[in-house]
């Protein structure tokens, strides 16, 4: 996420899938813990908009350094 529009799109995607976003910043989304396990649906929605969830810590560090 590199701009406010990206943050808005990502927040809407999380909300649409049923996650409550507590905070959002460049490369990091904090959500409220819940029983909603729609991660596959979320990943598909993010990918459709050109985003992805980084699961590996080493990959996350590389993206952060970019």
PLY file of the C-alpha trace (Angstrom):
ply
format ascii 1.0
element vertex 66
property float x
property float y
property float z
element edge 65
property int vertex1
property int vertex2
end_header
0.00 0.00 0.00
1.61 3.18 -1.09
-1.13 5.80 -0.97
-4.33 6.74 0.83
-6.42 5.26 -1.98
-4.66 1.91 -1.53
-5.31 2.01 2.21
-8.99 2.75 1.58
-9.33 -0.11 -0.92
-7.61 -2.57 1.44
-9.77 -1.48 4.38
-12.94 -1.91 2.31
-11.84 -5.40 1.22
-11.19 -6.46 4.81
-14.55 -5.04 5.91
-16.42 -6.68 3.02
-15.05 -10.09 4.00
-16.03 -9.54 7.63
-12.84 -8.40 9.36
-12.86 -5.34 11.60
-9.80 -3.18 10.85
-8.32 -1.53 13.94
-5.48 0.24 12.16
-3.91 0.35 8.75
-0.55 1.68 7.66
1.96 1.03 4.92
2.24 -2.75 4.60
0.44 -3.55 7.86
-3.19 -4.12 8.78
-4.26 -4.80 12.37
-7.62 -6.51 12.75
-9.81 -7.34 15.69
-9.55 -11.00 16.60
-12.68 -12.91 15.68
-13.96 -16.33 14.65
-14.16 -15.31 11.00
-11.92 -17.62 9.01
-12.48 -16.14 5.56
-8.77 -15.76 4.84
-9.08 -17.51 1.47
-11.86 -15.15 0.43
-9.78 -12.20 1.66
-6.68 -13.36 -0.23
-8.69 -13.72 -3.44
-10.23 -10.25 -3.04
-6.84 -8.67 -2.33
-5.19 -10.43 -5.26
-7.96 -9.24 -7.58
-7.03 -5.65 -6.64
-3.27 -6.27 -6.96
-2.41 -6.83 -3.30
-1.19 -9.89 -1.41
-0.79 -11.10 2.15
2.85 -11.62 3.07
3.09 -14.64 5.35
6.83 -15.24 5.52
8.72 -12.95 7.89
11.77 -12.80 5.61
9.62 -11.78 2.65
7.88 -9.17 4.82
11.26 -7.70 5.78
12.32 -7.51 2.14
9.08 -5.73 1.20
9.52 -3.33 4.11
13.03 -2.46 2.92
11.77 -1.69 -0.60
0 1
1 2
2 3
3 4
4 5
5 6
6 7
7 8
8 9
9 10
10 11
11 12
12 13
13 14
14 15
15 16
16 17
17 18
18 19
19 20
20 21
21 22
22 23
23 24
24 25
25 26
26 27
27 28
28 29
29 30
30 31
31 32
32 33
33 34
34 35
35 36
36 37
37 38
38 39
39 40
40 41
41 42
42 43
43 44
44 45
45 46
46 47
47 48
48 49
49 50
50 51
51 52
52 53
53 54
54 55
55 56
56 57
57 58
58 59
59 60
60 61
61 62
62 63
63 64
64 65
